[in-house]
Amino acid sequence: MSIDHPAVVAACSVAFDITHSAPLRFCLVGKRALLVVMHHVVCDASSLSILAQQLHASHAAIRAARFSGDVDV
């Protein structure tokens, strides 16, 4: 997937209005890609690191549950 993928272009083309909506958007693109679009006001190196760690931990937990048969994902 590239930055010129139609779903990526569409998600990035919508302006943020932080007075009326969250400054962070998530979009599932296809079956394997999670697109994260965020306003610069919520994006710094520390925040990105924490977000990446939490997404990784959540993905690992879902995969472990699915493969152990504990959860129907």
mmCIF file as gemmi writes it, N, C-alpha and C atoms, coordinates in Angstrom:
data_model
loop_
_atom_site.group_PDB
_atom_site.id
_atom_site.type_symbol
_atom_site.label_atom_id
_atom_site.label_alt_id
_atom_site.label_comp_id
_atom_site.label_asym_id
_atom_site.label_entity_id
_atom_site.label_seq_id
_atom_site.pdbx_PDB_ins_code
_atom_site.Cartn_x
_atom_site.Cartn_y
_atom_site.Cartn_z
_atom_site.occupancy
_atom_site.B_iso_or_equiv
_atom_site.pdbx_formal_charge
_atom_site.auth_seq_id
_atom_site.auth_asym_id
_atom_site.pdbx_PDB_model_num
ATOM 1 N N . MET Axp A 1 ? 0.845 -1.161 0 1 0 ? 1 A 1
ATOM 2 C CA . MET Axp A 1 ? 0 0 0 1 0 ? 1 A 1
ATOM 3 C C . MET Axp A 1 ? 0.896 1.231 0 1 0 ? 1 A 1
ATOM 4 N N . SER Axp A 2 ? 0.471 2.24 -0.706 1 0 ? 2 A 1
ATOM 5 C CA . SER Axp A 2 ? 1.257 3.461 -0.799 1 0 ? 2 A 1
ATOM 6 C C . SER Axp A 2 ? 0.414 4.667 -0.401 1 0 ? 2 A 1
ATOM 7 N N . ILE Axp A 3 ? 1.079 5.805 -0.304 1 0 ? 3 A 1
ATOM 8 C CA . ILE Axp A 3 ? 0.362 7.01 0.118 1 0 ? 3 A 1
ATOM 9 C C . ILE Axp A 3 ? -0.612 7.505 -0.94 1 0 ? 3 A 1
ATOM 10 N N . ASP Axp A 4 ? -0.513 6.981 -2.164 1 0 ? 4 A 1
ATOM 11 C CA . ASP Axp A 4 ? -1.476 7.389 -3.183 1 0 ? 4 A 1
ATOM 12 C C . ASP Axp A 4 ? -2.643 6.412 -3.313 1 0 ? 4 A 1
ATOM 13 N N . HIS Axp A 5 ? -2.752 5.471 -2.369 1 0 ? 5 A 1
ATOM 14 C CA . HIS Axp A 5 ? -3.898 4.553 -2.329 1 0 ? 5 A 1
ATOM 15 C C . HIS Axp A 5 ? -5.159 5.394 -2.109 1 0 ? 5 A 1
ATOM 16 N N . PRO Axp A 6 ? -6.251 5.101 -2.81 1 0 ? 6 A 1
ATOM 17 C CA . PRO Axp A 6 ? -7.474 5.927 -2.691 1 0 ? 6 A 1
ATOM 18 C C . PRO Axp A 6 ? -7.973 6.109 -1.261 1 0 ? 6 A 1
ATOM 19 N N . ALA Axp A 7 ? -7.905 5.077 -0.436 1 0 ? 7 A 1
ATOM 20 C CA . ALA Axp A 7 ? -8.376 5.208 0.95 1 0 ? 7 A 1
ATOM 21 C C . ALA Axp A 7 ? -7.496 6.154 1.751 1 0 ? 7 A 1
ATOM 22 N N . VAL Axp A 8 ? -6.197 6.118 1.495 1 0 ? 8 A 1
ATOM 23 C CA . VAL Axp A 8 ? -5.264 7.005 2.2 1 0 ? 8 A 1
ATOM 24 C C . VAL Axp A 8 ? -5.506 8.449 1.763 1 0 ? 8 A 1
ATOM 25 N N . VAL Axp A 9 ? -5.628 8.655 0.469 1 0 ? 9 A 1
ATOM 26 C CA . VAL Axp A 9 ? -5.886 10.004 -0.061 1 0 ? 9 A 1
ATOM 27 C C . VAL Axp A 9 ? -7.188 10.553 0.513 1 0 ? 9 A 1
ATOM 28 N N . ALA Axp A 10 ? -8.234 9.729 0.53 1 0 ? 10 A 1
ATOM 29 C CA . ALA Axp A 10 ? -9.529 10.178 1.046 1 0 ? 10 A 1
ATOM 30 C C . ALA Axp A 10 ? -9.444 10.542 2.524 1 0 ? 10 A 1
ATOM 31 N N . ALA Axp A 11 ? -8.794 9.698 3.323 1 0 ? 11 A 1
ATOM 32 C CA . ALA Axp A 11 ? -8.699 9.957 4.763 1 0 ? 11 A 1
ATOM 33 C C . ALA Axp A 11 ? -7.881 11.205 5.062 1 0 ? 11 A 1
ATOM 34 N N . CYS Axp A 12 ? -6.867 11.439 4.273 1 0 ? 12 A 1
ATOM 35 C CA . CYS Axp A 12 ? -5.995 12.595 4.511 1 0 ? 12 A 1
ATOM 36 C C . CYS Axp A 12 ? -6.544 13.882 3.908 1 0 ? 12 A 1
ATOM 37 N N . SER Axp A 13 ? -7.564 13.777 3.098 1 0 ? 13 A 1
ATOM 38 C CA . SER Axp A 13 ? -8.13 14.958 2.444 1 0 ? 13 A 1
ATOM 39 C C . SER Axp A 13 ? -9.16 15.684 3.293 1 0 ? 13 A 1
ATOM 40 N N . VAL Axp A 14 ? -9.621 15.04 4.359 1 0 ? 14 A 1
ATOM 41 C CA . VAL Axp A 14 ? -10.641 15.641 5.224 1 0 ? 14 A 1
ATOM 42 C C . VAL Axp A 14 ? -9.946 16.484 6.29 1 0 ? 14 A 1
ATOM 43 N N . ALA Axp A 15 ? -10.262 17.755 6.326 1 0 ? 15 A 1
ATOM 44 C CA . ALA Axp A 15 ? -9.649 18.661 7.296 1 0 ? 15 A 1
ATOM 45 C C . ALA Axp A 15 ? -10.119 18.345 8.713 1 0 ? 15 A 1
ATOM 46 N N . PHE Axp A 16 ? -9.268 18.605 9.677 1 0 ? 16 A 1
ATOM 47 C CA . PHE Axp A 16 ? -9.638 18.449 11.078 1 0 ? 16 A 1
ATOM 48 C C . PHE Axp A 16 ? -10.324 19.709 11.57 1 0 ? 16 A 1
ATOM 49 N N . ASP Axp A 17 ? -11.394 19.535 12.326 1 0 ? 17 A 1
ATOM 50 C CA . ASP Axp A 17 ? -12.027 20.635 13.043 1 0 ? 17 A 1
ATOM 51 C C . ASP Axp A 17 ? -12.006 20.224 14.509 1 0 ? 17 A 1
ATOM 52 N N . ILE Axp A 18 ? -10.916 20.55 15.176 1 0 ? 18 A 1
ATOM 53 C CA . ILE Axp A 18 ? -10.728 20.054 16.545 1 0 ? 18 A 1
ATOM 54 C C . ILE Axp A 18 ? -11.699 20.658 17.553 1 0 ? 18 A 1
ATOM 55 N N . THR Axp A 19 ? -12.502 21.618 17.125 1 0 ? 19 A 1
ATOM 56 C CA . THR Axp A 19 ? -13.529 22.157 18.022 1 0 ? 19 A 1
ATOM 57 C C . THR Axp A 19 ? -14.768 21.266 18.045 1 0 ? 19 A 1
ATOM 58 N N . HIS Axp A 20 ? -14.913 20.387 17.04 1 0 ? 20 A 1
ATOM 59 C CA . HIS Axp A 20 ? -16.11 19.554 16.947 1 0 ? 20 A 1
ATOM 60 C C . HIS Axp A 20 ? -15.856 18.059 16.819 1 0 ? 20 A 1
ATOM 61 N N . SER Axp A 21 ? -14.62 17.66 16.662 1 0 ? 21 A 1
ATOM 62 C CA . SER Axp A 21 ? -14.332 16.234 16.532 1 0 ? 21 A 1
ATOM 63 C C . SER Axp A 21 ? -12.938 15.92 17.062 1 0 ? 21 A 1
ATOM 64 N N . ALA Axp A 22 ? -12.688 14.647 17.232 1 0 ? 22 A 1
ATOM 65 C CA . ALA Axp A 22 ? -11.397 14.202 17.75 1 0 ? 22 A 1
ATOM 66 C C . ALA Axp A 22 ? -10.271 14.531 16.769 1 0 ? 22 A 1
ATOM 67 N N . PRO Axp A 23 ? -9.095 14.873 17.282 1 0 ? 23 A 1
ATOM 68 C CA . PRO Axp A 23 ? -7.971 15.198 16.407 1 0 ? 23 A 1
ATOM 69 C C . PRO Axp A 23 ? -7.191 13.963 15.964 1 0 ? 23 A 1
ATOM 70 N N . LEU Axp A 24 ? -7.861 12.818 15.989 1 0 ? 24 A 1
ATOM 71 C CA . LEU Axp A 24 ? -7.213 11.542 15.668 1 0 ? 24 A 1
ATOM 72 C C . LEU Axp A 24 ? -8.228 10.657 14.968 1 0 ? 24 A 1
ATOM 73 N N . ARG Axp A 25 ? -7.821 10.052 13.849 1 0 ? 25 A 1
ATOM 74 C CA . ARG Axp A 25 ? -8.711 9.157 13.104 1 0 ? 25 A 1
ATOM 75 C C . ARG Axp A 25 ? -8.016 7.841 12.829 1 0 ? 25 A 1
ATOM 76 N N . PHE Axp A 26 ? -8.78 6.76 12.904 1 0 ? 26 A 1
ATOM 77 C CA . PHE Axp A 26 ? -8.291 5.435 12.553 1 0 ? 26 A 1
ATOM 78 C C . PHE Axp A 26 ? -9.167 4.901 11.426 1 0 ? 26 A 1
ATOM 79 N N . CYS Axp A 27 ? -8.545 4.246 10.457 1 0 ? 27 A 1
ATOM 80 C CA . CYS Axp A 27 ? -9.285 3.701 9.325 1 0 ? 27 A 1
ATOM 81 C C . CYS Axp A 27 ? -8.644 2.37 8.935 1 0 ? 27 A 1
ATOM 82 N N . LEU Axp A 28 ? -9.456 1.332 8.867 1 0 ? 28 A 1
ATOM 83 C CA . LEU Axp A 28 ? -8.957 0.045 8.415 1 0 ? 28 A 1
ATOM 84 C C . LEU Axp A 28 ? -8.963 0.052 6.893 1 0 ? 28 A 1
ATOM 85 N N . VAL Axp A 29 ? -7.806 -0.173 6.305 1 0 ? 29 A 1
ATOM 86 C CA . VAL Axp A 29 ? -7.65 -0.179 4.852 1 0 ? 29 A 1
ATOM 87 C C . VAL Axp A 29 ? -7.33 -1.61 4.438 1 0 ? 29 A 1
ATOM 88 N N . GLY Axp A 30 ? -8.268 -2.221 3.745 1 0 ? 30 A 1
ATOM 89 C CA . GLY Axp A 30 ? -8.082 -3.626 3.413 1 0 ? 30 A 1
ATOM 90 C C . GLY Axp A 30 ? -8.234 -4.48 4.656 1 0 ? 30 A 1
ATOM 91 N N . LYS Axp A 31 ? -7.562 -5.624 4.679 1 0 ? 31 A 1
ATOM 92 C CA . LYS Axp A 31 ? -7.661 -6.526 5.825 1 0 ? 31 A 1
ATOM 93 C C . LYS Axp A 31 ? -6.474 -6.426 6.761 1 0 ? 31 A 1
ATOM 94 N N . ARG Axp A 32 ? -5.416 -5.733 6.352 1 0 ? 32 A 1
ATOM 95 C CA . ARG Axp A 32 ? -4.188 -5.775 7.134 1 0 ? 32 A 1
ATOM 96 C C . ARG Axp A 32 ? -3.537 -4.434 7.44 1 0 ? 32 A 1
ATOM 97 N N . ALA Axp A 33 ? -4.161 -3.362 7.085 1 0 ? 33 A 1
ATOM 98 C CA . ALA Axp A 33 ? -3.52 -2.062 7.305 1 0 ? 33 A 1
ATOM 99 C C . ALA Axp A 33 ? -4.429 -1.143 8.113 1 0 ? 33 A 1
ATOM 100 N N . LEU Axp A 34 ? -3.867 -0.575 9.151 1 0 ? 34 A 1
ATOM 101 C CA . LEU Axp A 34 ? -4.571 0.41 9.96 1 0 ? 34 A 1
ATOM 102 C C . LEU Axp A 34 ? -3.956 1.764 9.664 1 0 ? 34 A 1
ATOM 103 N N . LEU Axp A 35 ? -4.766 2.657 9.151 1 0 ? 35 A 1
ATOM 104 C CA . LEU Axp A 35 ? -4.319 4.012 8.844 1 0 ? 35 A 1
ATOM 105 C C . LEU Axp A 35 ? -4.629 4.902 10.043 1 0 ? 35 A 1
ATOM 106 N N . VAL Axp A 36 ? -3.633 5.617 10.508 1 0 ? 36 A 1
ATOM 107 C CA . VAL Axp A 36 ? -3.798 6.554 11.613 1 0 ? 36 A 1
ATOM 108 C C . VAL Axp A 36 ? -3.494 7.95 11.07 1 0 ? 36 A 1
ATOM 109 N N . VAL Axp A 37 ? -4.476 8.83 11.161 1 0 ? 37 A 1
ATOM 110 C CA . VAL Axp A 37 ? -4.312 10.214 10.709 1 0 ? 37 A 1
ATOM 111 C C . VAL Axp A 37 ? -4.545 11.089 11.933 1 0 ? 37 A 1
ATOM 112 N N . MET Axp A 38 ? -3.587 11.969 12.215 1 0 ? 38 A 1
ATOM 113 C CA . MET Axp A 38 ? -3.74 12.806 13.404 1 0 ? 38 A 1
ATOM 114 C C . MET Axp A 38 ? -3.327 14.244 13.135 1 0 ? 38 A 1
ATOM 115 N N . HIS Axp A 39 ? -3.973 15.128 13.858 1 0 ? 39 A 1
ATOM 116 C CA . HIS Axp A 39 ? -3.654 16.547 13.82 1 0 ? 39 A 1
ATOM 117 C C . HIS Axp A 39 ? -2.316 16.744 14.531 1 0 ? 39 A 1
ATOM 118 N N . HIS Axp A 40 ? -1.536 17.697 14.079 1 0 ? 40 A 1
ATOM 119 C CA . HIS Axp A 40 ? -0.216 17.924 14.679 1 0 ? 40 A 1
ATOM 120 C C . HIS Axp A 40 ? -0.289 18.271 16.163 1 0 ? 40 A 1
ATOM 121 N N . VAL Axp A 41 ? -1.413 18.749 16.629 1 0 ? 41 A 1
ATOM 122 C CA . VAL Axp A 41 ? -1.544 19.121 18.036 1 0 ? 41 A 1
ATOM 123 C C . VAL Axp A 41 ? -1.451 17.897 18.965 1 0 ? 41 A 1
ATOM 124 N N . VAL Axp A 42 ? -1.719 16.699 18.456 1 0 ? 42 A 1
ATOM 125 C CA . VAL Axp A 42 ? -1.639 15.488 19.285 1 0 ? 42 A 1
ATOM 126 C C . VAL Axp A 42 ? -0.479 14.587 18.876 1 0 ? 42 A 1
ATOM 127 N N . CYS Axp A 43 ? 0.402 15.082 18.05 1 0 ? 43 A 1
ATOM 128 C CA . CYS Axp A 43 ? 1.454 14.243 17.5 1 0 ? 43 A 1
ATOM 129 C C . CYS Axp A 43 ? 2.831 14.789 17.858 1 0 ? 43 A 1
ATOM 130 N N . ASP Axp A 44 ? 3.53 14.075 18.717 1 0 ? 44 A 1
ATOM 131 C CA . ASP Axp A 44 ? 4.934 14.358 18.978 1 0 ? 44 A 1
ATOM 132 C C . ASP Axp A 44 ? 5.64 13.014 19.146 1 0 ? 44 A 1
ATOM 133 N N . ALA Axp A 45 ? 6.928 13.021 19.283 1 0 ? 45 A 1
ATOM 134 C CA . ALA Axp A 45 ? 7.697 11.772 19.333 1 0 ? 45 A 1
ATOM 135 C C . ALA Axp A 45 ? 7.26 10.881 20.493 1 0 ? 45 A 1
ATOM 136 N N . SER Axp A 46 ? 7.034 11.46 21.643 1 0 ? 46 A 1
ATOM 137 C CA . SER Axp A 46 ? 6.622 10.672 22.807 1 0 ? 46 A 1
ATOM 138 C C . SER Axp A 46 ? 5.247 10.047 22.589 1 0 ? 46 A 1
ATOM 139 N N . SER Axp A 47 ? 4.32 10.834 22.055 1 0 ? 47 A 1
ATOM 140 C CA . SER Axp A 47 ? 2.968 10.331 21.806 1 0 ? 47 A 1
ATOM 141 C C . SER Axp A 47 ? 2.972 9.218 20.771 1 0 ? 47 A 1
ATOM 142 N N . LEU Axp A 48 ? 3.74 9.382 19.703 1 0 ? 48 A 1
ATOM 143 C CA . LEU Axp A 48 ? 3.805 8.352 18.663 1 0 ? 48 A 1
ATOM 144 C C . LEU Axp A 48 ? 4.393 7.057 19.205 1 0 ? 48 A 1
ATOM 145 N N . SER Axp A 49 ? 5.394 7.179 20.047 1 0 ? 49 A 1
ATOM 146 C CA . SER Axp A 49 ? 6.009 5.997 20.645 1 0 ? 49 A 1
ATOM 147 C C . SER Axp A 49 ? 5.009 5.235 21.515 1 0 ? 49 A 1
ATOM 148 N N . ILE Axp A 50 ? 4.271 5.959 22.334 1 0 ? 50 A 1
ATOM 149 C CA . ILE Axp A 50 ? 3.261 5.331 23.196 1 0 ? 50 A 1
ATOM 150 C C . ILE Axp A 50 ? 2.163 4.693 22.362 1 0 ? 50 A 1
ATOM 151 N N . LEU Axp A 51 ? 1.68 5.395 21.347 1 0 ? 51 A 1
ATOM 152 C CA . LEU Axp A 51 ? 0.639 4.86 20.472 1 0 ? 51 A 1
ATOM 153 C C . LEU Axp A 51 ? 1.121 3.583 19.786 1 0 ? 51 A 1
ATOM 154 N N . ALA Axp A 52 ? 2.331 3.587 19.268 1 0 ? 52 A 1
ATOM 155 C CA . ALA Axp A 52 ? 2.878 2.4 18.597 1 0 ? 52 A 1
ATOM 156 C C . ALA Axp A 52 ? 2.984 1.229 19.57 1 0 ? 52 A 1
ATOM 157 N N . GLN Axp A 53 ? 3.443 1.477 20.784 1 0 ? 53 A 1
ATOM 158 C CA . GLN Axp A 53 ? 3.56 0.415 21.789 1 0 ? 53 A 1
ATOM 159 C C . GLN Axp A 53 ? 2.194 -0.158 22.14 1 0 ? 53 A 1
ATOM 160 N N . GLN Axp A 54 ? 1.201 0.699 22.313 1 0 ? 54 A 1
ATOM 161 C CA . GLN Axp A 54 ? -0.135 0.231 22.675 1 0 ? 54 A 1
ATOM 162 C C . GLN Axp A 54 ? -0.798 -0.531 21.536 1 0 ? 54 A 1
ATOM 163 N N . LEU Axp A 55 ? -0.627 -0.062 20.307 1 0 ? 55 A 1
ATOM 164 C CA . LEU Axp A 55 ? -1.174 -0.793 19.166 1 0 ? 55 A 1
ATOM 165 C C . LEU Axp A 55 ? -0.517 -2.159 19.021 1 0 ? 55 A 1
ATOM 166 N N . HIS Axp A 56 ? 0.802 -2.205 19.207 1 0 ? 56 A 1
ATOM 167 C CA . HIS Axp A 56 ? 1.519 -3.476 19.129 1 0 ? 56 A 1
ATOM 168 C C . HIS Axp A 56 ? 1.038 -4.448 20.209 1 0 ? 56 A 1
ATOM 169 N N . ALA Axp A 57 ? 0.896 -3.967 21.433 1 0 ? 57 A 1
ATOM 170 C CA . ALA Axp A 57 ? 0.44 -4.824 22.533 1 0 ? 57 A 1
ATOM 171 C C . ALA Axp A 57 ? -0.985 -5.319 22.292 1 0 ? 57 A 1
ATOM 172 N N . SER Axp A 58 ? -1.856 -4.452 21.795 1 0 ? 58 A 1
ATOM 173 C CA . SER Axp A 58 ? -3.233 -4.855 21.507 1 0 ? 58 A 1
ATOM 174 C C . SER Axp A 58 ? -3.286 -5.898 20.401 1 0 ? 58 A 1
ATOM 175 N N . HIS Axp A 59 ? -2.51 -5.687 19.366 1 0 ? 59 A 1
ATOM 176 C CA . HIS Axp A 59 ? -2.471 -6.642 18.251 1 0 ? 59 A 1
ATOM 177 C C . HIS Axp A 59 ? -1.947 -7.992 18.731 1 0 ? 59 A 1
ATOM 178 N N . ALA Axp A 60 ? -0.899 -7.992 19.544 1 0 ? 60 A 1
ATOM 179 C CA . ALA Axp A 60 ? -0.335 -9.239 20.065 1 0 ? 60 A 1
ATOM 180 C C . ALA Axp A 60 ? -1.35 -9.979 20.931 1 0 ? 60 A 1
ATOM 181 N N . ALA Axp A 61 ? -2.103 -9.246 21.756 1 0 ? 61 A 1
ATOM 182 C CA . ALA Axp A 61 ? -3.103 -9.872 22.625 1 0 ? 61 A 1
ATOM 183 C C . ALA Axp A 61 ? -4.236 -10.48 21.808 1 0 ? 61 A 1
ATOM 184 N N . ILE Axp A 62 ? -4.67 -9.777 20.777 1 0 ? 62 A 1
ATOM 185 C CA . ILE Axp A 62 ? -5.737 -10.298 19.915 1 0 ? 62 A 1
ATOM 186 C C . ILE Axp A 62 ? -5.272 -11.55 19.192 1 0 ? 62 A 1
ATOM 187 N N . ARG Axp A 63 ? -4.054 -11.516 18.654 1 0 ? 63 A 1
ATOM 188 C CA . ARG Axp A 63 ? -3.518 -12.693 17.953 1 0 ? 63 A 1
ATOM 189 C C . ARG Axp A 63 ? -3.38 -13.88 18.904 1 0 ? 63 A 1
ATOM 190 N N . ALA Axp A 64 ? -2.904 -13.634 20.115 1 0 ? 64 A 1
ATOM 191 C CA . ALA Axp A 64 ? -2.728 -14.719 21.082 1 0 ? 64 A 1
ATOM 192 C C . ALA Axp A 64 ? -4.075 -15.323 21.453 1 0 ? 64 A 1
ATOM 193 N N . ALA Axp A 65 ? -5.07 -14.485 21.667 1 0 ? 65 A 1
ATOM 194 C CA . ALA Axp A 65 ? -6.397 -14.977 22.024 1 0 ? 65 A 1
ATOM 195 C C . ALA Axp A 65 ? -7.009 -15.764 20.869 1 0 ? 65 A 1
ATOM 196 N N . ARG Axp A 66 ? -6.839 -15.259 19.658 1 0 ? 66 A 1
ATOM 197 C CA . ARG Axp A 66 ? -7.418 -15.93 18.5 1 0 ? 66 A 1
ATOM 198 C C . ARG Axp A 66 ? -6.78 -17.296 18.283 1 0 ? 66 A 1
ATOM 199 N N . PHE Axp A 67 ? -5.462 -17.381 18.413 1 0 ? 67 A 1
ATOM 200 C CA . PHE Axp A 67 ? -4.784 -18.64 18.174 1 0 ? 67 A 1
ATOM 201 C C . PHE Axp A 67 ? -4.938 -19.637 19.317 1 0 ? 67 A 1
ATOM 202 N N . SER Axp A 68 ? -5.272 -19.149 20.512 1 0 ? 68 A 1
ATOM 203 C CA . SER Axp A 68 ? -5.483 -20.063 21.639 1 0 ? 68 A 1
ATOM 204 C C . SER Axp A 68 ? -6.919 -20.571 21.671 1 0 ? 68 A 1
ATOM 205 N N . GLY Axp A 69 ? -7.803 -19.937 20.895 1 0 ? 69 A 1
ATOM 206 C CA . GLY Axp A 69 ? -9.196 -20.334 20.867 1 0 ? 69 A 1
ATOM 207 C C . GLY Axp A 69 ? -10.032 -19.675 21.945 1 0 ? 69 A 1
ATOM 208 N N . ASP Axp A 70 ? -9.441 -18.757 22.719 1 0 ? 70 A 1
ATOM 209 C CA . ASP Axp A 70 ? -10.175 -18.097 23.804 1 0 ? 70 A 1
ATOM 210 C C . ASP Axp A 70 ? -11.196 -17.088 23.298 1 0 ? 70 A 1
ATOM 211 N N . VAL Axp A 71 ? -10.929 -16.509 22.155 1 0 ? 71 A 1
ATOM 212 C CA . VAL Axp A 71 ? -11.781 -15.438 21.638 1 0 ? 71 A 1
ATOM 213 C C . VAL Axp A 71 ? -12.04 -15.69 20.156 1 0 ? 71 A 1
ATOM 214 N N . ASP Axp A 72 ? -13.262 -15.434 19.734 1 0 ? 72 A 1
ATOM 215 C CA . ASP Axp A 72 ? -13.603 -15.527 18.322 1 0 ? 72 A 1
ATOM 216 C C . ASP Axp A 72 ? -13.438 -14.141 17.715 1 0 ? 72 A 1
ATOM 217 N N . VAL Axp A 73 ? -12.306 -13.893 17.073 1 0 ? 73 A 1
ATOM 218 C CA . VAL Axp A 73 ? -12.01 -12.575 16.509 1 0 ? 73 A 1
ATOM 219 C C . VAL Axp A 73 ? -12.21 -12.615 15.017 1 0 ? 73 A 1
